[in-house]
């Protein structure tokens, strides 16, 4: 058996247009075609994978930082991304903070919630 990577991550949202504005405009993910799936939603391209938004009434956001989506940004764009998130509809932006990576090099990260309360971490760490 060979699993070669992630295909997509799916998260619940309450208001689709607000979520599309956040992920498409603030974070700059390009929207991609989506087949009829029985629920309202949208799909976005994120690197070599996708983010699937699904409208789910009454979905509860995580109470802690787990689960969360981790997104890598180029080190020279990290501050601009944090500022764009802070100026958006995101809530509870924590950071940025610097910590050592496994190899001892500095890694920057910031954690925030999207407008629906889903937890997202942005980092300049390279995997």
Long-range contacts (C-beta under 8 A, 24 or more apart in sequence): 5-48, 5-49, 6-49, 7-49, 7-50, 8-43, 8-49, 8-50, 8-51, 8-52, 9-49, 9-50, 9-51, 9-52, 9-69, 10-51, 10-52, 10-53, 10-54, 11-51, 11-52, 11-53, 11-54, 11-69, 11-114, 11-116, 11-118, 12-54, 12-55, 12-56, 12-59, 12-116, 12-118, 13-41, 13-53, 13-54, 13-55, 13-56, 13-59, 13-114, 13-116, 13-118, 14-55, 14-56, 14-57, 14-59, 14-116, 15-55, 15-115, 15-116, 16-40, 16-41, 16-42, 16-53, 16-55, 18-89, 18-115, 18-116, 19-53, 19-114, 19-115, 19-116, 20-53, 21-89, 22-88, 22-89, 22-90, 22-114, 22-115, 23-51, 23-53, 23-114, 26-84, 26-85, 26-88, 26-89, 26-90, 27-71, 27-81, 27-84, 27-85, 46-71, 47-72, 59-116, 60-117, 61-113, 61-116, 61-117, 61-118, 61-119, 62-117, 62-118, 62-119, 64-119, 65-111, 65-119, 65-121, 66-119, 67-119, 68-111, 68-118, 68-119, 68-120, 68-121, 69-118, 69-119, 69-120, 69-121, 70-120, 70-121, 70-122, 70-123, 71-120, 71-121, 71-122, 71-123, 72-122, 72-123, 72-124, 72-125, 72-126, 72-127, 73-122, 73-123, 73-124, 74-124, 75-108, 75-124, 78-108, 78-122, 78-124, 81-122, 82-110, 82-122, 85-110, 85-112, 85-122, 89-114, 89-115, 90-114, 90-115, 90-120, 91-115, 91-117, 101-125
